[in-house]
Amino acid sequence: MKRAIVCLFACWGILVDNSHAQPPAGGGTKLRKPSIADTVRANVYADNWFVLYINGELVAVDSIKFIPHNVVSVDVLPAYPMTIAVMARDNADPKTGMEYANTNVGDGGFILKFGDGTVTDATWKAKKYSWGPIDGDVKNPRVESVAVPENWYAVEFDDSSWANAKEYTEAEIDPKQPYYDADFAGAKFIWTDDVKLDNTVIFRHVVDGPPDGKLRPDFTNLNNVVPEAPGPGGKRPGPGRRPPDGRGN
């Protein structure tokens, strides 16, 4: 089993802690560094490959395009509302839609679970962008495709006309061993209506707030906050105080 583990964590800089609430009593803004405790684990499994964006930013790319299937785990700092966008691909020949030297019609499948309770299910949106072999014709296999929009992963992208994803059982997808070694409890395998012939699929989903109900700081203002400078003895000044030189050095 090959597992790609990536820690998406800002080690430097002071961030605004909104905590989905009003500023601290007495005014001012509470400033602190994020820690690993502020992150949530994202487990992702695709048959055969995926790329994941959160709030318009690239978060993870499956490191293995075909086999062996692997679970990709990343630690992310969530910010709500959270727009999740995924491109998933079956390992199909772009001209025939088949695999294994054009001898087999493959199938897809995608599942995701975040540590905040976000899971894949039929509420996600899904749209195919490449499919085949057309009509399942393996004697004269052909593929049809439509252009993928450049901003398919953007928060503002309009997916209102897309159909909902379809849920599939484990038996229908037949995941490989790494799937069982990770936590996907409560999540459902999803794809379009045709898990065999639809080869490139884009999923989108908006999480309005943490499904587990736990309030979490919003660290999205990394570049909009002036870091505190260390005070005498290496101590940092209190919240809201700007260093005399304005540079934080």
N, C-alpha and C positions, 0 to 999 in steps of 0.2 A: 504494500500500500504506500502510495505517495501522498503526503499531506502538505499542502502549502499553507504556511501560517505567516500572516503579515500583520504587523502591529501598526495601525494608522493612528499615530499618537503624536501630538505636538509637545515636544520636550521643552521648548523655550517660549517665552512671552507670557504676559499676564492677560487673562481673558475675562470678559464680563460674565458674571454669574447672575443671569436673570432669574433662574429657578422657576420660570413661568409664574412669577409673582411680581409685586411692586418693589421698588427700591427699599433698602433697609430703613427702619425707622430713624428719623432724624436727618434724612436726606443723604445724598452721596451715592456712590456706586460701589458695590462689593467687588473687589478685585482679587483674584487668586489664580494660581496655575491649575490646569486640569491634572488629574492623576489617572492611572489605569483603572481605578475604582469607578471613574466616571464613564468608562467605555462599556459597551455591550458586545458580546460575541455574536458574530454572524456566521452561520454554517450554511454552505451552499453546495449542492450536488446537481450536476447536469449530465444528461446523455445526449450529446457527448461533450459539449463545450459551451462556455458562457463568458460574458463580460458584464460587470455590475457597476452601475452608477447610483449614487445617492445625492439628492439635491443638486444634480447637474455635474457632480464631480466623480471622476473615475475612482473606484474603490478597490476592485479586484478583477483579475483576469485569470481564467482557468489556465493553469500551466501545462496541462496535457490535453491536446486537441482530440484524441481518440481514445485509445485504451493504454494502460489500465485506467478505469474510472477512478477519480479521486474526489475527496471532499476538500473544499477550500474553506479555511476558517480565517476570518479577519476580525480584529477588534476595531470598533468604530465609535466615534463620539456622536451620539444621535442628536438631532435638532428637529423639532416638530413645528409645523407639519413637515413630514419627511416624504419626499418623492423618490420612489425606487423605480429604476428602469433597468431592464435586463435584455440583452440579446442572447438568445440560445440557438445552437445549431446542432442538428444531427450530422454525423460524419458522412455526408452524401456527396457523390461526384457532382460538380456544378453543372454538368451537361446531361447526365442521365438520372440523377437523383438516387443512384444505387451505391452500394459499397462492396468491399471485398472483391475488387476487380470486376465490378458490375455483375456480381452473381447473387446479390441479396438486397432486398428492400429493408432498410433499417427502420428504427423508430426513435422517437425523442423522449423527452421527460425532463422536468425541472422541479426542484424543491428547495425551499429556503426557510430558515428559522433564525430570528434574532433573539438575543437574550432579553429583550424588553417584551417579548410575547408576539412580535410580528411574525406571521407565517403566510405561506402561500396557500391560496384556496380559490374558489370560484368567483370571489369578489374582484380578483385581479383582472385587468384588461389584457387581451392578447390579440395579436394580428400576425398573419403569415406574410412573408416577403419573398420566399422561394419555396416551390413545391414540385414534387415529382417522384417517380415517373408518373406522368399525367395518366389518369384513369387506371393506375396500377399496371400499365402495359409494360411488361419487362422484356418483350420481344423487340419493341421499338421504343425504348425509353427516352422520354423527353422531359425537360424542365421548363417551368414558367417562373418568372421573377418580376418583381416590381422594385423600383428604386427605393432604397432606404432613405428616409428624410435625414438631412444632416443634423438636425437638432432633436432627434428622437428621444434623447436622454434628458432634455432640458426640463426644468420645472414648469415652464410656461407652455410646453408642447400640448397641443389639443388632441386628446385621445377620446373625446366624448362620443365619437361615432364608432369606436371599436366595440367588438363583442366581448363578453366576459370569457375568461379562460374556462376550460373544462377540467374537472378533476378526474384523476385516474388512480386506481388502486396499486399497491405494491406489486401484486401479481401481474398486472397489466404492463408495468414498466420494467419489472425484474431488475431492481438495482443490484449492484455488486457490493462486495463485503464492506468497503469503506463507509458506505451509507449507514450500515448497522453499528458502526463504531462511533458515530456522532449523534448528537441530540437533535432529532427532528420530530419529537413528540408533538402532536397537535397540528403539524403541517401536512399539506396534501400535495401530491404530485400534480402538476398542471401542464397543459399544452393547449393547442387549438383543438378543434373538433376532430382533426385527423392526425393522430400521433405517429402514423407511419409515413404518410406522404408529404406532410408539411415539414420542411427541413430547416428553414430559418424563420424564427419566431421572435417577436419583441413583446415583452411583458412590461406593464406599467401599473403602479399602485401608489396611492397616497395614504400615509398613516397620519391621521389628524393629531393624535396624541398617543402617549405610551399605552399600549394595550394592557400592561400589567398595573396601570394606575400610579406608578411611581414617578414622582416629579423629579426631573433631572435638569441640571444647569444647561444653559444654551451657550456653547462656546463658539458661535459663528462669527463673533466680532474680533477675531484674532488680529487683523490688520488695522483695527480702528481704535485700539487702546494703547496709551502710552505706558510702557512698562515702568514699574517702580525701580528705583535704584537702591542698591544695598546701603543701609545706614551705617553708623559707627559700629564697629565690631562685627560687621557682616550682616547686621540685622536690616530688614527691609522696613521702610517708613510705612506709616499707617495708610489705609485705603484712601484713594483720591489725591494723595500728595504727589506732586510732580517733582522730579529732581531739579536742582537749581540750573543745570546746564541744558535741561530739556531733552537730553539725548538718552538718558538711562544708562550712561557709562560710568 
